[in-house]
Amino acid sequence: MATMLLLTFLISSLIMVTVGLAIDFMEILRLGIDGQLSVDPSDVETASLDFGLLTRGQPLAVLHPVSAQDIARVVKAAYGSNQGMTVSARGHGHSINGQAQTTNGVVIQMSGWKGGNKPPRPHVWAEERYVDVWGGDLWIDVLKSTLEYGLAPKSWTDYLYLSVGGTLSNAGISGQAFNHGPQISNVYELDVVTGKGEVLTCSEDENTELFHAVLGGLGQFGIITRARISLEPAPNMSTYSNFSAFTSDQEHLISLHAEPSNQKFDYVEGFVIVAEGLINNWRSSLFSPQNPVKISTLFPTGGVLYCLEIAKNYHESTAQTIDQEVEFLLKKLNFISTSVFTTDLLYVDFLDRVHMAEMKLRSKGLWEVPHPWLNLFIPSSKIAEFDKGVFKGILGNKTSGPILIYPMNKNKWDHRSSVVTPDEGLFYLVALLRSALDSGEETQSLEYLNNQNRQILRYCDEAGIKVKRYLPHYTTQQEWMDHFGNKWDRFYEMKMEFDPRHILASGQRIFTPTFPSLSNMPS
Ligand code: FAD
């Protein structure tokens, strides 16, 4: 009975798939993949959605690969297909606008695995101070593996349940980027499956063009299957402070990047709080009620507060002097003196702090809700104008989620990568990380927040604030050309070289897959 049910399921699934994929899919099935090619409805459903919950794109099948070869086989079949079949790598599905989705092809589920075979685990080269990781590994697992050797990557994202391939396709930023650059500046080597199905190793010395194109390349040139990431000795502990300050303090802190390590902080971020944001700021969850001053007592009526989050890492061996070092560094800043909150925690807990917030939000049913997030890079010369027009203007007193703000040094970003940043030596990330809720309150609705995002972008445009979007999302090629500016020609050239049929990551909506005529099929 069980066998019959299973067979019925398999047959009905195959009929469903053959309607869309016909010969291509059968071709792939015959290719001998070591992982699993699944048409299981729950796999397909998962791959249809992402963290944003704003778009849905149902793939025809989902591949759970265990090697670069598995991926290469599927991409080759798509490349050779005459039906415009697409292939999209999906890390942990934490995009906002369907960037890892596809409707006419296969989603390669890079993170996690199914069945007996597994992708390779991280391999730490302790002496050389780097780690080789699978493109679908989550950063939390990379951290755990490297900590076994007392080592850790240098540059992070705030949240570690993101995949290596996913963040390297964007940039990967957090409060260490001012010092170490984004994650894409801390990679030595990649293995990539191109849009032609070739498996290529690339680095500064080998297949250099591909290496730079893939970093920040929005998945357009290849699927990252292995990344070699630079490591440093891991600190044991972090002292973490959080206080009101102005952008000049932030800029002062990040200007110290050339100083000896005991004369600078290791992490500099910050967030904006408007009155209502006190409730919604899940990012500041490390600071509990025992903190000396309640933020609400500092609040100017109808105003905005700016909080600086800074961390100083240390080892047990330097624990004696850490308080003095922090005090020395804090002296140079202009915050409200009663507003310093400090907490001491294990390095891994510090890095994994957003996961704690995730757990709380999940328990209240507030994690799996639509996320109309807007991430902008803003030239430093215009940040005051942005503050006036957006934080103190358009937002009113409502935020519906955390708003991060922190500066970065452009010279820590390799201009040869695909990512685009403003044309100034110093620029800010402003991340409006808002959740839409069905609470009946208009200002929390998806429509309201989407409108506000559009208003912010229009304001920047009209005020001549030349922002660049981080984790960008556009729907027309003209908008993408404007986004890339003078990098567009190169981006297009690389696309034609490494993914000429526009098979990969079509969910980014930069290029439309091409349908070759049968006579032009690759041999
Ligand atoms: P996915 O969303 O699955 O994929 C993103 C894109 O990359 C898609 O186009 C996909 O096709 C492509 N892709 C995925 N894997 C590969 C691969 N192996 N090779 C080539 N292309 C691939 N970003 C930051 O920089 N800093 C942060 O602090 C930060 N915090 C976040 C916190 C939360 C709660 C969330 C939801 C997101 C955050 N992000 C942050 C954004 C995050 O970097 C992006 O969502 C990114 O896409 C990584 O997510 P992912 O691994 O799930 O990739």
Residues whose N, C-alpha, C, O or C-beta is under 5 A from the ligand:
A	BS01	FAD	F51 S88 A89 R90 G91 H92 G93 H94 S95 Q99 A100 M110 G135 T157 D158 Y159 L162 S163 G165 G166 T167 S169 N170 G172 I173 S174 L218 G219 G222 I223 I224 A505
